[in-house]
């Protein structure tokens, strides 16, 4: 997921303070895993594969060496450095604002705006990552304060009339506009759009109101996110004794911190569902206030709903198109969904005949049982073939064949990383050289968020001196640590997640735009997920998997029928999974649609769940209070489904025949990855597919993915 889900999400008149990214970390190129201790594992991995199959030795003791600071930023060797970095950025911001306001309109106007955006993003994006990922509370708190401070500045700049007028003069001059190259023109228009959705056209009093609303929304978003992950507790005597041990005990209470969806005991899942989703009055008020304030802001700046404001510039363009897409998809899925529910209920009846009514806590568990029974996909059979080093080697092979790119492990400098098991990769093109850096924060640790994410720390851009500012990103996963005898072994799901997040990283590395404002994943959300979801299709193709899936001890390749069974197993009850996503996406649209809402958020949840999912609402639960995507993906949760539809079409029409075709890989880079957000998303999709897909095309692509693959079926039966 693009922790784009994790957007420190304000845009300054086009200045994005957003977080899918990372900052610089200059270092030697090509030192593959210096300081890594090899173990006697029989592999013969390439250097990048070997680097991930051993424990880091720890940074060499260097008492005299200079401490670099996080991501090589000198100020960030201590938490106080955030204040210094922030003050430097704000001083530079003042100079750039004065400069752009005194510069005659022309291409230089856009360059200065972009430098202004870059100056703020380089602090805000980095801080947005550190505030959730750094193990030290002092760093997290300092980063949180920097985020808030930069965010407030962004909102003020978005309503700075003089700044706005400097851009307006450029865009009002037709001759000047016609002289701009397409990317510069689009970036200028995006900056202008950000001014407009912030209320620049309003009078002074209303502009101040818009700033205040944005700051309030930021605070409410932060509060809601914290509450969404906060555990619930219940007095332990209220739970049957035999299920208490499934939860954390704290004195006289049982702590429930999740849904325990995979627990085999129905009662454990039911208890977890009812306790974890029990409504919290403060969280409920926070959500209602967040939705209400978003609606007030949208109306203040001239939109009928928040959804209309949020969907400007996306593939979908407006909420009417989104609802058409979701409702058509729901209709096409309905028969398949009912059949899936019948199959799941049959399995529940078989295993628990006394209580066979299908409830919302049942599908994830029982569909897993069905998959395992039909296809024998016990993870322990697969994990030995998916060591982390093998998977990284697979990515390296794929990127090399498709795009001419290689990954090299580098030794970080002292203080450059926030945890000793973070690995640093240099991304190098065979003819273009170093493209950027990926910091791999892959392993579990206390207090680390459980989501897999991509963060932009520093965006790429062409600097005034002609050098290219290299992009820096972080990929965050939650993988188990290796042990003395075992490398880190991934389940098939973990492997697919790794490929997904690396898709975001390659978008960041290859979106080599002139402007930071549209670099890499800085593009509409329903397009940003396309490169990452496309990588999932590669991860499920035997020709790709066969390149790297080798047993960590014997070196044996994974048998072909194991891969085919795994791929087909994912289609078991997949209509129910997709229908659940439709329900979430429609709920998100209703919450961000016409206000005031006709009824409470819980009543809307109940009505929408029963209409668009099919399983009964459970009284005294409020799932929407755990729906953390309402913050980063407000009115845009549909993006996962639409992006999957686009990725499916690209896979089938461009890569299915030959997943390693270099000329297709280069075309994919040229038409889609290279532009970041510097071109309209539908134009990029059209360029790749050689046609303009319709809503019906998107729906058909998603539904056809659910069909069993006859060729795979025959191959499996050989």
N, C-alpha and C positions, 0 to 999 in steps of 0.2 A: 504494500500500500504506500502510496505517495504520502509521506507524512506531511504531505501536502494535506493530508489529514494531518494536522499539526501545524497549520499555518499560523505564524505569528501574524496573522493575517490582516494587515492593513496595507492599503496601497496609497502611496503618496502621489497624488496627481499623477498617477502612473507610477508612483514610487512604491514598489512592492517591498514590504517588510515581511517576508514569508519564509517558511522553513521546510523545504526539502533540500538542504544543501550543507556544505562544509567549507572551511577556509584553508589558506595555503599551507603547505608543508614542504618547503624546498628540501631536497635531499638528494643523495647520489642516485643516479638511475642505474637499474640493472643489478644492484647487490641483492641477489635472490635469497632472502631469509637469513641475512647475516645475524649471528647471535642465536640461531635456532639449533636446538639439540636434536639430532636425528636419532630415532630408535630403530631397532631391528625389525621393521615391518617389511614384508616382502612385496614390494610394489614396483619400484622403478618409475616413480612419478617424475614429472617434470619439476623444475625448481618451485614453481608456484603451487603445484599440488603438494609437494613435500613440505613447503612452508606452513601449510594449514593442517598437516597431519602430525605435527609435533608441538609440544608445549613451548611457548616463548621462554627463553632463558632468563628473561628479565633484562632491564637495561644495564649495561656495564657500569660499574662504579666509576664515576669520573668526578672526583672532588673539585677539580679545577675548571671543568668544562662549564660553559655558559648554559643556563637553564633557558630553553627556548620559549616556553609559554605554549598554551594550548594551540594546536594547529600552526605552530611556528609564529604566533603573534606575540611579540616580546612582552607587551603589557600584561598578558594573561598568565603570567607565572604565579599569580596570586589573585584571590577574589577581588581585591581592591582595583585590580587592573581593568575591570569592567567600567568602573567610574571614569578612569583615565581614558579608555578607548572611546567611551560615550562622549566625554567632553571634547576630545579631539575631533570626533565626527561632527559634533554640533558646531564647533568653530568653523570647520571646513564647510559645513552646510550654509552657515551665514555668508561666507565668502562667495559660494557658488550661487546663492540666491541673488546677491548683489550683482554678480557678474552676468547672470542670465538676464536680469532686468535692465542692464545697461548695454547689452549686446544687440546690434541690429538683427532683425529676424532673418533666419536662414538655417541651413543644415547645422550650423554651430549651436543653435538654440537647442536642438534635439540632443546633441552630444553633451551639452552641459546638464540638461535635465537627466540624462542617463547617468552621468557622473554623480549627480546629486542622489539619485536612486541608489547607486552602488555604494556610496558613502554610508548611507543609513542602513542598507540591507546587510552590509558586511558586519555591522554590530548586531543588528536585530536578529538576523538569521542564525548567527553563531550563538547568540544568547538564548534563542528559542530552543536550540538543541541542548545547550548546557543546563538550562533550567529543569529539564526533565531527565537528563541522562547522567549528569555528573554524580559520582558517589558521595562527594563532600557537600553537606548542607550549606556551608558558607558560599561555595561556588554557585549552587543552585539559587540561593537567595539573591546574590549579586546579579546573576543573569536575569532573574525575574524582574528585578528593579530596572535593569537596563531595557528589557523588553517593554515594560510599561512606559518608561520615559521616552524611548524612541517612538513608540506607538502614538503617544500624545503629540509629539512633534510632527509626525506624519499627518495626523488629522488636521493640525493647524495649517500646515503647508498646503494641504488639499483645499483649504478655503482662503488661501492668500491671494487676494485680488490682483496684486501687482505681478505676482508670479504667473498667474493665469493669463493675464493680459499679454505677457511676453510671448506666450504660446499662441494665443488667439491672433496676434498680429501676423504670425507666420501662416496659420491656417486660413486666415481671411484673404491672403494675397494669392489669388489663383495662379499667377505666373510663377511665384515662388514654389507653391505646392506642386505644380506640374514639373518643376525642375528637380524635385526630390526623387531619389530612387525608391522603389516600392517598400523596402524594409524601413527606411527612414520615415516615409510617409505614414506607414502603419503604426510605428512606435509613437510618432507625434499624435496620431489620432487616439491611441490607447492612453497616452498621458492626458489628453483632453477629456476622454471618456471618464477617467478617474476623477478629474475635477468635477465633472457634471454630476456623477452619482454621489459626490460629497456635498453637493448643494452650492457650488460656486455662484450660480445664477441667482441665489437668494439675496435678500437684503441682509444687512450686518447682523441684526438680531437673530434671524433664522439661521445664518451661517454658524453663529455661536451655538445655537441649539443643535445643529447637525454635529458639530465637534463634540459637544457634551453627550449626545446620544451615542456616538461612536465609542467614546471612552467608557461610557456605562455598559455598552454591549460587550466591550472587551473584558471588563471586570466580571460581568455576569457569565460570560463564556468560560472564563477561568474557574469561577466558582462551580459552574455546572459540571465541568470536566472532572474536578476533584470529587464532587459528590457522586458522579456516575460510577466511579471505581471504588467508592468507600464501602467497606464490608458492613453487613447487618449482623445483629446478634440477637439471641433469644435465650431465655432461661433454659438451662439444660434439662430440667425436669419435665419440660413440655415435649421433649423428643423421646421416642422409644430408645431404651438403653442400647439396643443392638445396632442402631445407626449413628450414634454419637461419635464413634471413633472415626467416622468418615470426615469429620470436621475438626477444626482447631478448637480446643477447649481453653477457656480463660476463666478460672474460678468457677462461679456458678453459671457461667454463660457458654453457649456454643457460638463461635464466630463463623459466619458464612460469607466467603469472599468471591463466590462465582456460582455458576449454574450446575456444575458437576455433571455436564451433559453426557459424559461417557460412562458414568457409574452404572454397573449392571443391576443394582438393586433399585426397583421402581420407586420404593419409598424414599431412598436417598435423593433421587432426582426430584421427586415431588417436593420434599422438604426444602431442598436447595432453591427450587424455583419459587416457592411461596415465601420463603424467608428473604432471599436475596432481592426479590422484586416487590417486597412489601413497601408500600408508598411512604416516602419521607416528606413531611409537610414542607420543610425548608427547601428541599430539592424541587418540589412541585411548584412552589412560589417562584423559585429561580427560573425554571423553564418558562412559566407563564409570562414572567417579566421579560425574559430574553426574547420570546416570540413577539410580545407586544411592542417592545422597543425597536426591534427590527422592522416591524410593520410601520411604526411611527416615522422611522428614518426614511423608509422607502417612499411613503406618502409625502413627507416633507420635501424630498428631492424630485418628486414628480412621477412616481410609479404607482400603479394601482395596488400592487402587492410586492412583498419582499422577493418573491420568486421571480417576478418580472425583472426586478433590478439585478438579481443574482445571475440570471441566465443570458444576459446581454453578451454577445460575442462567442457563445458556445456553439457546438454542433447543433444542438436542439433549438437554440435561439430564444424560445419562449416556453412558458409552462403549458400552454395549450398543446404544443407538439409533444412535450414530455408525457402529458396525460394520454394523448392519443397512442403513443408508443407503448406505455405501460398497460393501458386497457386492451389494446390489440394483442399484446403478448399474453396477458392474463387469459383472454378468450382462447387463444391457440393452445395454452397450457392446460386448460381446465380438465379435459378428458384424461390426459396423462397424469395430472395431479391426483384426480380421483382414484385412478388405478394404483398409483403409488401408495396412497393412503390405505387402500384395501390390502395391498401386499404387506405394508407395515403393521396394520391391525392383525392380519393373519399371523404374523410372527409373534406379536404380543400375546395373542390368544393361545398360541402353541406353548409359549414359555410361561405365561401367567394367566391361566384360564379363569381364575377367580376374579380377575379385575382387568377385563380386556378392552375397556373403553379407551379410545385413543385420545391422549392429552398432549398439550404443547411441549411437555418435557420428554415425550417419547420418540419423535422421529429421528433425532441425531443418533440415539443409541441403537434403536432397532434397525435402522437402515444400515448401520455399521455391521450389525450381526448378520444381516442378509448378505451384504457384500462379502463378508468373511466366509460365510457358508457356501455361497455360490462360486466364489473365485479363489478361495484359499489365499487371501492376501494378508496373512498375519505379518505385521510390521517386522517382527524378528527375522523373518525369512529374507526381507529386503534390505534391512539396515546394513548388514555386512558389505553389501555392494555399493553403498552410498556413504563411504567415509567422506568427511568434509573435504579432504585433499583431492579425492577423486572427483567430487562435484565441481570444485574450483578448476581442476584440470579440464573437465568437460566444458565449462564456460570459456576457458582460454582457447580450447580447440575450436569451438563454435565461432567465437568472435574473430579468431584468426582466419578461418576459412571464409566467413561471410564478409568481413569488413577489413581484414588486414591488420587487426589489432591484437597486441599481446599484453598480458598482465604480468608485472614484475613486483615481487615482494621487496619492500625496503625496510631498513631499520630506522624507526623513528628516533628523533633526538630526545634528550632528556627533557621531560615536561611537556612534550608535544602531544602526548595522548593522556587520557583521563583514567585509564586502567591498563595494567601491564599486558593484558591479553588482547588489546586492540591491535589489529594488523593494518599496515599501510601498503596500499598498492599503487604503483605508477602505471598509468594506462598509456601505452606507446603504439603509435601507428607506424607501419613499416616504411612509409616515405615522409610522413608529416612530423614524425618525432613525438615528443611528450605532449599528450593531450590534456592531462589533469591527474588528480589524485582521488582515490577512494579509500576512506578509513573504514575498516570492517570491525564493527563492535558486535561480535556474533554470539557471545556467550552469556549465559545466565549469571545474574548477581542480585544480591538483595536490593530491593527498592528500584530495580530497573523496570520500566514499563514493559508489559507483556506483549505489546503490539510489534509486529515487524514493520519497519519504517525506512523511508529514504529521506534524508535531510540535505538541502542545499546549504552549504556553509559559505561558499563564495561562488558567484556566477561568473561565467566567462564573458569577456568583452574585449573589443579592440581599443587599446589605450591610445592616448594622444601621441605618444612617442613611437607608435607603430607596432609595439610588442602586443602579444595577446595575453590577457589576464587569464591564467589557467583556472578552470573550474575545480572546486573541491567539494566532495560530498561525503556523507556518512551513511552507511547501511547498518541498520540495527536489527539484529535477530535475537532469538532466545534459545540458543542451542545448548545441549549438555556439554560439559567440559570433557576433554579427553582424560584418560586415566593412565596409570603407569603402563598397562598392557594394551590398552585400546585407544585408537584415535577416536575423535568425535564421529559417531555414526548417526546418520540422518534417517528419519522415516521418509517414505515417499512424499508425504505432505510437506515436510521441512525442505526437502530438495526442491519441490515445486515453488515454495515461498522464496527460496534463495534465488532461483531463476527469475521470479517475478521482480524482486527488488533490484536485481542486477540489470533488468530491463530499464528501470528508472535511471540507474546509474549511467548506462550507456547513452540514454537520451540526454543526460546532463553533459556527458563527455563530448558527444557529437553534435549537440545543438550549438554549433560554434558561430553564434550570431555576432554582429557588430556591436549590439547593444545588450547590456546586462539585463535590462528590463524584460527582455523576451528570451533569455538564455534557457536552454534545456527544458526543464519541466515547468518553466514559468509560461504556461499556456492554459487554455480553458480546461477545466477539470475533466470534462467528458472526452477530451483528446489525450490528456496527460496519462491516463491509465492504459491507453492502447499499446504502447511499446512494452509495458510490463506484462500485460495479459498475453500479448503475442508470445512472449518468452515461455509461458506455460504450455503453449502448443508445442514448442520445441522440446520442452522437458518431458512431454508425453509421446514423443516419436521414437520408435525403436532405433532408427538409424542414428539419431543423436545420442540416445542413452547408451547404445552399444560402443560409442567412442570412449566412454569413461567408466561405466558401471562395472567395476571389477572387485572381487572379493578382497578385503583388506589383508587377508593372510595368504590366500592361495594364488591371487592374481587371476582367478577364473572370471570370465565375462558372464554377465547376467544372461541366463537363457531367454531366448526370444519369447517363449510362451509366458514367462513371468511378467514381461513388460506388457504383453497383450492383455493378460488377465487384469493387471493393474489398471490399464486404460479403460477397459470395458466395465470394471467394477465401479468406476466413477460415474457411470451412467445409471447405476442402480438408484432409484428414488431421486434422480437429479431434477425431475420436474418439480417435486415438492421443495427442494432447495431453491430452485429458481423462483417458484411461486412466493416463497418466503421473502426473497429479495424484492419482488414486485410489491408485496405488502409494505415492506419498510420504505420503499421509494415513494409509494402513494401516500403513506402516512406523512412523510417529510414534505411532500407537495401540499397536502391539506394544512399542515401546521404553518406553512409559509405562504398560504394562499389568502383568501379574503378574510379580513378581520373586521369587527371582533368575531372570534370563533363562535360557532353556534352553540357549542357545549364545551364541557371540560375536556382537557387533553386526554384524560382517561376514558371518557365516554367515546371520544373520537377513535381512540385506539381500539376499543371493544367493537365498535361498528365496522371499522376498516378491517380488523383482523377476521371477523366472521364473514365479511363480504369477499375479501381478496386473499384469504389464506385458507379458511375452512374449518380450522379447529376452534373449539370454544374458548372465549375469554375466561380467565380464571379470576373469580371475585377477589378483591383486596390485593391485586397485583397492579403494578404500573411499570411495564417494561420500558415505556418511553423515557423514564427517568434514568435508565442505564444506556440510552441511545446516544453515546458520546459523539457519533458522527454528525449529530445535529449542530455541533459547533463548527468543525472544519468543513463539513459538506452540507451546510444548511441550504435547502432547496436544490441540492445537487447530488443527492445520494443515488439517483437514477444513473449517474455517470458510470458506475461499475457495469451495469447491464448494457448501456449503449456502447461503451468502450469494448466490452466483450464481443458485441455484435460486429463492430468494425474489425477487431483483431481476428475474429473467426473468418470473415470474408477475405482478409489479407492472407491469412494462412492458407486457406483452400485455393485461392486463385493465384497466389504467387510462390508459396514455399512448399506446398504439399508434395509436389512432384519431385523436388530436390531441395531439401532443407539447407544444403551447403552451397547453393549456387551463388558464386561470387558476383555475377553481374546483377542478379536479383537483390543481393545484399547491398550492393552499391546504389541501386535504384531506390531501395528502401531508405538508405541514408540520405540520398539526394532529395527525394520527394517528401520525406516525413521527418526524420530525425534532425536534419541539418538546420531546420528553420526555427526550432523551439516554438515560441509563440509569435514569431515574426511574420507569419502568414495565416490567413483565415483557415481554421481547422478543416472545414469541408473541402477547401481547395487542395489541401494536402492529401486528404482521403481520396479525392477524385484523381489526383495525379498518380497515386499508387494503383488504384483499381481501374483507372481508365474509364470510369463512369461515375455518375452522381447517384449514390444509393438512396432509395426511398425508405420510409418507415417500414413498409412491408418487407423490404429486403433485409432490414435489421432484424425484424421479428423472425423471418424465415431462417436466417443464419443461426440465431440462438436456438430455435426449436430443432433444426436439423442436427445440431450438435448432440442432441439427446438420443438420436437414433443409434442402434447397435451397428457396429462396423462389420459388415458381412465378411470382408477380406480378413479382418482380425479374427473373427469367429472361426473362419475356415482354417486360418493359420494355427489357431489354438488347438483345433481338433486333429491336427495332423499327427 
